[in-house]
């Protein structure tokens, strides 16, 4: 039976309420070893039974559960399953196709955030394997589920605090897809670092490795949404994460470049303007509020350098958006106009510094400046005024209804 809400046996169990018995099994190490996996699986089914139609006692009981032994037991079951998954991935690694392993890294990030440090570590590994495999229907569902879990985690204050805690560092094995323009091992073991750093590495890897003709835009919207939530947390709490932000900026710009070049293919089947707007708003967060969360003063210089280095991408995006804004029957007109407004500060930065740099090059009779020379000119010419853009740190909190109800029933 595909729909759990039509299962009469589940309705009977709901009426009896076996929660205390389940809690006892999870609290006892020997019982948990024999039945823990089945109990957690059954609880997952029970809490989803008609949860939008009537009161579900299992949801109430689970949300109020304060028994430390039971909670730790619950976490250990999840950790054990993820550990087994990661071990299986390592055994099969040589047999897997090169594009089939993003799930491993993703799982490694997710699970360990629920209860314990050990669980945190295991779940980040499994995430990486999942994210490299989205071609089959089942793997795409698994990947979406992982991204939804990460979305909920990225919205949680406690989880974010834990992920950004510099005293909690982990080595996590992340799968890296084989790509023509880079020569790296398929598995990369990170140095000990906060989970937020590893999660950003994982999401950046997803962005650069899934720019495919059959573009998974729903997964990209979830991925970019998670990045946005992490940065919003850092901005609101003034957390300065020691991260190589240039890798993120480069990935964001590469994604915009892909959307521009695949415009004719994408416009027929999806609203890619929504995704482009998310990316541009992330860049605007750095431009407007970077002083509250960037770890070094040089980070702004590097950001403005990247924006100017890729000026062609933003000029082409601006031209594309202007073209669609002028169409009377554009299906995505609202997002087009919002994207047009969101580009204003980036275009102003590019225009300002391009003029200053060209002026300096002419005065020095230079045609091919070095990166360091450009950075010096950026540092000397911050005298520009930008628009204060509203709601850059706003996002729609995850809700199963109405977007993901059908997904949760399948």
N, C-alpha and C positions, 0 to 999 in steps of 0.2 A: 504494500500500500504506500503510494508516494506521498499522500497528504496526511501528516500526523493528526490533524484535527478530525479526521474521519475514523480514527482507530478507537473502537469501543473498549478495548482492553486498557488503553491509556486513560479513558474516562473513568473506568472502574478504579484504577490505581489512584487517580486524583481524589476520588471520593473517600478512599481509605486513609490516605496521608501516611505514608511510611517514612516520613522524613527523619524521625528519631532513630529508626532502625538503620537508615542510610548513614546517619551521623555516627552511630556506634561503629559501623564497619570501617568508615574512614579514619576513625580515631584509633582503631586497633591495628597494629602493624601486621600481625599474621592474617587477620581477616582482609585487610587492605591488599595484601600481596595476592590473595586468591580472587577477591571480588572487586577490588578498587576500581579497575578500569570499567567494568560493567556498571558499577554504581554511578560513576561520573557520566558515562554515556547515557544512562537512563535519566539521570537528573537533567541533563541537557535537553532531552526530549520532553520531559515533564514540564520544565519551566517555559517551554515554547508552546505548550498545548493551549489553544484558544486564549492566548494571553491578551488579545485585543477585544475579546468578546465577553469575558466574564472574569470574576475574581479567581486567581490561581494561588492556592495556599503554598505551593512550592516556591513561587517567586517571593512571597512574603517571608517565608521561613529562611530562605537562602540569603535574602538581603539583610536579615536581622541576626544571622549566625555570628556568634562571638566566641565560640568554642575554639581555642587555639589549637588543640590537638586535631580537631576535625578540619580546620582550615589548612593546617600544615599537611595533613594527609591528602586533602584535595590537591594542594599544590604539588605534592610529591608524585601523585598519579600523573598529572599533566607533564611534569618534568621527565618522568620515566618514559612516557610515550614519545616525547620529542627527542629524548636521547636515543631511543631505539631507531627513530626515523633517521637521525643524523648518522648513526653507525651504519645503517643500511645504505645510506647514500655513499658513504666512504667506501663500502665494499663494492658498490656498483659503479663507482666513478669512472673507471676505465672503460666500462661498457656503455655509458650513457652518451648520447650525442652531445656535441659541444654547446647546444643551445637549450639544454634541458635541466638546468640546475639553479634557478633563482630561488626555488622553494626552500632549499637548505639554509641559506643565509637568513631568510625571513623568519623561519621557524625558530632559529637561534635567538632572534631578538624578542619575539613575542612572548613566549611562555614564561621566561624568567622574570617578567615584570609583575606577574600576578601576586605571588606570595613571597618568594625568597630570592636571594642572590643567585643561588644555583639554578633556579628556574629561569631567571632572567637570561643567564648565559646560554642555556639550552635553546630557548626560543629564538634567539637571534640567529643561531646556526641554521635552523630549519627554514627561516624566512628566505635565506639566500637561495636555497635550492628551488623553492616554490617559484620565485620570481623569474627564473630563467625558463620556465616551462609553462606556457599558456596556450599552446596550440590545440590541445585536445579539450573537449568540453569539460571534463572532470578537472583537469589541471587549471583551466581558467576559473572554474568555480572555487577551487582551493585558493588560488591567488587572490580573487576578490574577497574571500573570507578573511584571509590574512591582512589585507589592506584595510578592511573594515575594522578588524580588531586593533590594528595600529592606529586607526583614526580615533577610536574610543580612548586608547591609551594616551594619544597626543593631546586629547582634550581634558585629561584628568590632572589636576594640580599635584596630587601626591605622586603619581607615576612620573610626571615631568620632573618633580623635585628629585626623585630617586635617579632618573636617567641622567640628570645634570650634575649629580653629586660627584665632585672630583675625588672623594675618598672611596668611592665605589667604582673600581676600574676592572675591566675584563678583557681577556684576549678572546676574540671571536673569529672563527674561520668564515670568510665570505667568499662565495663563488664569484668569479669574474668570467664573463663570457669571452670566448675567443672572437676577436675582431681584427679585421685586416690592418687597421692603422695602429695597433698596439701589440707588443709582444710581451705577454705576461703569463704567469702560471694561472691555471683555471681556479686554483684555490689560493686565497690570500689570507694569511693570519695577521690580524691587526696587532699592534702593540697594545699593552694595557691602557685602556682609555674609558671614559664614561660611556654609558650605553647610548646617550644622545649622539655622540660622535660617530659611533658605529652605525646607528640607525640612519644618520645622514649619508654616510658612505654607501649604505645599502640602497637608499632611495636615489642617490645620484647615479649609481650603477644601473638601476632600472631605467632611468631617464635616457641614458646614453645607449643602452643596449636593446631597446625595443622600438626604434624608429623604423617601423616596417610599413610596407605598402598596405597591408591589412592592419591598419593602425588601431590599437586597442584603446580608444579614447576614454572609455569609462574607467579603465585601470589608471590611465594617466591623470585623470581628474582626481581620483582618490590619492594617488601618489603625491601630486603637487599640493593637494589639500593638507596632507600630513606634514610636508615641509613647511607650509604656511603656518600651521598650528604650532610647530616647534619654535619657529622664529617669533611668533606672537608671544609665546610664553617667555622667551628670552627678553623681548622688548618690555613686557609688562613687569617682569620681576628683575630686570636689569642684570641678567645673567650673561657673563662674558665667557662663552665657550671657546676654548682654544681649538679652532677648527680652520682647515685650509679652505676658506670661503671661495677662493678663486675657482676651485673645482666645481662648486655649486653654480657659480655665475656662468662658467663656461658651458655647463650642462643645460642651464636655462636658455642661454642664447642659441645653442645648438638645436634645442627643441623649437624655438621660434623660427630658426632658419628652415627646419624641416617642414613646419606648417606652411611657410611661405611657398616653398618649392612644390609642395604637394597640394596646393590650394584647389586645383581643378578636380583632383581625385576626392579630397575630403569634403568639399562643399556639397557634394551630391548625397552624402550620407550622414553628416554630423555637424554640430555647431562647434567648429574648432575655435571660434572667436572667444567662447567661454574659457577654454583652456589657455589661449594666448593672454586673456585678461588676468587670469590667475598668475601666470608667469610674470607679467609686467608689474602686477601689484606686489609680488615678492621683491622684485628689484626696487620698486618704489619704497618698500619698507626699509631697505638698506639705505637708500638715499636720504629719506626723511628722518629715520630714527636710529640709524646705525651707530650714532654716538652713544646710545644707551646700552648696546650689547656687543659691539665689535671689540675684540680683545686688544687690538693695537691701533695706534693713530695712523699707521701706514695703510690700513685696510681701505680707507676712503680713497687714497691715491690709487690703489690697485683696482678698485671698483670703477673709478672714472677712467682709468687707463683701458680696462676691458670694454667699457661702453664706447669709447672713442675708437678702439682698435676694430670693433665690429659695427662701426657706424653704418655700413652698407645694409646690414640686416635690419636695423631700426628704420632707416630711410625707406627700404622696400616694404617693410610692414606698414609704415605710415601711408605709403602710396596705395597699398592694397586696401587698407581700411577706408581711406578717402573714396576709393572707387566704389566700395559696397555702401558707404554712407550716402552716396549720390543716387543709388538705385531706389526707385519708388516701391518695388515689390520685394525687397530684401527680407527674407524670413527671419533673420537674426538681427534686425535693425537695432534693437535695444542694446545688445551686447556690443555691436559694432560702435555705437556712439560712446558707450562707456569705455571701450578700448581706446578710441580716439582721444578722449579726455585723459586717460591714464598715461598716454605716451608723451604728454606735454613736457613734463620735467626732464625726461630722458632726452628728448629732442633738443630742449634748451641747453642741457649740459653739453651735448655733442656740438651744437652750433657754437657755443661760447668757447670751448676749448679748441675746436678745429680752427677758429679764427686766431686765437692766441698762438697756437702751435705754428700755423702757417706764417704768421707775422714774425715769429722768432726765427723760423727757418730762413725766411727771406733776409732777415738782418744778419744772419750768420753764414749766408750763402751755402746752406746745407740742403741736401735732397733726401738723404737716408739717415735720419737720426736713430740713435740707439734707444732701447727701452728706458734706460736710466735718464737720458736727456729728456724724453717725453714726460717721465714721472716728475722730474724737476720743474718742468713748465707747469704741470698740473698743480704742484705744491705752491707755486708762486701766483697762481691765478684763480683763487677760490672766490673772487669778487663777483658772484652772480646771485641773483634773487630767484628763488623757486616758489612755485605755488604750494600751499599747504593743502594736501589732499586728504579728504575725510574718509573714515571707515577703513583704512588700510589694515587695521588689526581686527576687523570684524569677520566672522565666518559663521555659517549656519551649522549649529551643533548637530551631531549625528542623531538621526531619528529613523527607526526602522520603517515607520510609516511616513509617507506613502511609498517611497522609492524602493524599499528593500523587503516588503512584506512577502511578495511571491518568492523571492530568493531564499528567505528563511524557512519556507514551507517545503522546498524541494530537496 
